[in-house]
Amino acid sequence: MKGQADTIGIAMRRALLGEIEGTCIIRAKSEKIPHEYSTVVGIQESVHEILMNLKEIVLRSNLYGSRDALICVKGPGYVTAQDILLPPSVEIVDNTQHIASLTEPIDLCIGLQIERNRGYNIKTSNNFQDGSYPIDAVFMPVRNANYSIHSYGNGNEKTRDPISRNMDKRKFNS
């Protein structure tokens, strides 16, 4: 009926954005990093930039709970998503996603924690002494959903409400 398309569109949009589960990196850990806003000799990006690059990696999995992954690379060279050693139930959608650029012959080892969930989790822990850094996790595989409503008739159809139908019946019965 006329007016129901908007209700259905809103429900579908909300379901796509909020109810579908996704997988992402929720924590990175390295003993060699003093704090989130530091720089490491031999790495072009700051620690914060590396964490933001890890946040952008798109993962696909059917796991429940959290799993561990690992990045261990020897420089110089580029570190990309294909350098992540993942558990068998997780795969990377885009292996070319940039993580860091190593400019000197150093070893970069970062432990990662991966989780499947829905919605998003904002990092809350401010305790970084153990070398563990929480990452804002956006679990939503659908990031944007829009809808539009179009009429499919030729425009000559007239919709009738129940009151006018009852009035028509009375007219014919008289």
C-alpha positions in Angstrom: 0.0 0.0 0.0 1.0 3.6 -0.5 3.3 4.8 2.3 4.7 1.4 3.3 7.7 1.6 1.1 9.4 4.1 3.4 8.8 1.8 6.4 10.3 -1.2 4.6 13.3 0.9 3.4 14.1 2.2 6.8 13.9 -1.3 8.3 16.2 -2.8 5.6 18.7 0.0 6.0 18.9 -0.4 9.8 19.3 -4.2 9.5 22.1 -3.8 6.9 24.0 -1.3 9.0 23.5 -2.6 12.5 22.6 -6.3 12.5 25.1 -7.9 10.2 28.2 -9.2 11.9 31.8 -8.4 10.8 35.3 -9.2 11.7 38.1 -6.8 12.5 41.3 -6.2 14.4 40.5 -4.9 18.0 44.0 -4.8 19.6 47.6 -4.6 18.6 50.5 -5.5 20.9 54.2 -4.9 20.7 56.7 -4.8 23.6 59.1 -2.4 21.7 56.6 0.5 21.4 56.7 2.9 24.3 53.3 4.6 23.7 50.7 5.1 21.0 52.0 8.5 19.7 55.6 7.5 19.6 57.8 6.9 16.5 60.1 3.9 16.1 63.5 4.3 14.4 63.4 2.6 11.1 59.7 2.9 10.5 58.4 5.8 8.4 55.0 5.9 10.0 54.2 6.8 13.6 52.7 4.1 15.9 49.3 5.9 15.6 49.4 5.8 11.8 50.2 2.1 11.9 47.2 1.5 14.3 45.0 3.5 11.9 46.2 1.4 9.0 45.4 -1.8 10.9 41.9 -0.5 11.6 41.3 -0.2 7.8 42.1 -3.8 7.0 38.9 -5.7 5.9 38.6 -9.2 7.2 36.2 -12.0 6.5 35.6 -15.0 8.8 33.1 -17.3 10.4 34.8 -17.4 13.7 33.2 -16.6 17.0 35.1 -15.2 20.0 38.6 -13.7 19.5 41.6 -15.1 17.7 45.2 -14.1 17.6 47.2 -13.1 14.5 50.8 -12.0 14.0 52.9 -9.7 11.8 56.6 -10.4 11.8 58.6 -8.7 9.1 62.3 -7.8 8.6 63.1 -4.5 6.9 63.7 -2.6 4.8 60.5 -2.9 2.8 56.8 -2.4 2.9 54.5 -4.1 5.3 51.1 -5.0 3.8 48.1 -7.0 4.9 49.5 -10.1 3.2 52.3 -10.2 5.8 49.7 -11.0 8.6 49.8 -14.6 9.7 46.1 -15.4 10.3 44.2 -18.3 11.9 42.7 -20.6 9.3 39.1 -19.3 9.8 40.1 -15.7 8.8 40.9 -14.2 5.4 41.9 -10.8 4.2 39.7 -9.2 1.5 42.5 -6.8 0.2 46.0 -8.2 0.7 47.6 -5.0 -0.7 46.4 -2.8 2.2 49.4 -0.8 3.4 50.4 -1.1 7.1 53.9 0.4 7.4 57.2 1.2 5.5 60.4 -0.1 7.1 63.3 2.1 6.1 66.1 0.2 8.0 67.0 -3.4 8.6 64.8 -3.8 11.7 62.4 -6.5 12.9 58.8 -5.5 13.3 56.6 -7.9 15.3 53.1 -7.0 16.2 50.6 -9.3 17.8 47.0 -8.8 16.8 43.7 -9.7 18.3 40.8 -10.4 15.9 37.1 -10.5 16.9 33.8 -11.0 15.2 30.9 -8.8 16.5 28.3 -6.3 15.3 28.2 -2.5 15.4 31.3 -0.8 16.7 33.4 -0.7 19.8 35.2 2.5 20.8 38.5 1.9 22.5 38.2 2.6 26.2 41.4 1.4 27.8 44.0 4.1 28.5 46.5 1.7 30.1 49.1 1.1 27.5 52.0 0.0 29.8 51.8 -3.6 28.7 52.4 -2.7 25.1 48.8 -3.5 24.1 46.9 -0.9 22.2 43.1 -1.2 21.6 41.8 -0.2 18.2 38.4 1.3 17.5 36.6 -1.6 16.0 34.0 -1.0 13.3 32.5 -4.5 12.8 29.9 -3.4 10.2 30.7 -4.9 6.8 28.1 -2.6 5.3 29.3 1.0 5.8 26.6 2.9 3.9 23.1 2.0 2.8 20.6 4.2 1.1 17.2 3.6 -0.5 14.9 5.4 -2.9 11.2 4.9 -3.6 9.9 5.0 -7.2 6.4 4.7 -8.5 6.0 1.8 -10.9 2.6 2.5 -12.3 1.5 4.8 -15.1 0.2 7.4 -12.7 -3.5 6.9 -13.5 -4.2 4.4 -10.7 -6.1 5.8 -7.8 -5.6 4.4 -4.3 -8.7 4.3 -2.2 -8.8 4.4 1.5 -11.3 2.2 3.5 -13.7 5.1 4.2 -14.3 5.8 0.5 -14.8 2.0 -0.2 -17.5 1.9 2.5 -19.2 4.9 1.1 -19.2 3.3 -2.4 -20.8 0.2 -0.9 -23.5 2.2 0.7 -24.2 4.1 -2.5 -24.8 0.8 -4.4 -26.9 -0.7 -1.7 -29.4 2.2 -1.6 
